[in-house]
Amino acid sequence: MTPEQILQIEKNIVLTLKNIYDPEIPVNIYDLGLIYEINFEPTGTAEIIMTLTAPNCPMADVLLADINREVGKVEGVEKVNITLTFDPQWDKSMMSEEALIELNLF
């Protein structure tokens, strides 16, 4: 697999994540700043390091299942590994400009 192919798959993963919404906030998880890192391995494994808006998020299981299912549909992805971290802790400064506008926080 070429570096260009890997980059394209990572871009497709980002596009997929931009279609997954936090069930409690009407903004996609990518623009919300919940995704810290995406790495795609030539073996077909997508490694995603992410956080939640709060450690006790009641929708965490639903959100992780959505990510696993949808990223798993990206062409070239064979396996999805999600690592949850709370370091650094999420805050609204991590949100994209689009998310801030969407939530009237800009």
N, C-alpha and C positions, 0 to 999 in steps of 0.2 A: 504494500500500500504506500503510495507516495505521500509526501508531506502535504501536497495540495489536496489530496483526497481526504486526509485526516482533518485539515482545516475546514473543508466543505461539510464534513459530517458534524464537526463542532458547531458550525454556523447553523446547520439544520436542527441541532439539539437546542440551540438558543431560540430559534424560531418556534420550536415546539413548546419550550418553556414559556414563551410569551403568549401562549394560548391556554396556559393553566393559571387559574385564578385562585387566590386565597378565598376560601368559602366565606370569610367574615369581612373581607375588604374587596371592593370592586376594582382591583388592580391586579395585573398579572404578576406572578411571583418573581419574574426576572426584573421588571421595572420597580417592583417593591424593594428590591435589593436583598432578597433572601438567598440568592445564588452567589456564593463566594468564589467558586472555582469549577470549571468544567475541563476535564481531560479525557480525550478519547484515545484508547490504546489500539494499535494495529490488530490486536487479537479480537477486537470487536467489543471490548468493555468500555462503557461510558462511566467515568468516575465523576460524581457530582458532590461537591462539598457545599453545604447550605446550612441555613439557620431557620428559625421560626420567629415570628414577631414577639412571642413570649415562650419561655420554657414549658409552661403548662398549657400550651395551645390545645384546646379540646378537639380541633380538627386535624391534628398532626397525622394521624393514621390515614385519613381520607386523602390528605394532600400528598403524602409519601406514596400511597397506592396509585394516585393519578400520575405522578411523575414517573414512577416505575413503568406503568402501563404505556403512557404516551411516548416517553423517550425510547422505550423498547420497540416501538413501531418505526423509528427512524431507520431508513435504509442503511445497512452496515452495522447497526448496533445489535449485538447478540446478548449482551448482559448489561444490567444497570446496577451500579453500586452507589448507594447514597450514604454519605457520612453527615450526620447532624452534629453541629458544633454551636456553642454559645460563646465562643471567643473569636472575634469580638462579639459582644452582645449587639443585636440589631437595634438601630434607632432610625428615626425618619431621615437623618442626613444621608442614609444609604440609598434612598429612593431616587429614581431618575427624575429629570425635570418633567417628563410626561406624566409620571405618577403623581407628582406634587400638584400639577395642574388639574389632573383628573379628580383629585381629592380636595381641590380648592385650598391647598396649603402653600401655594406659591405666592 
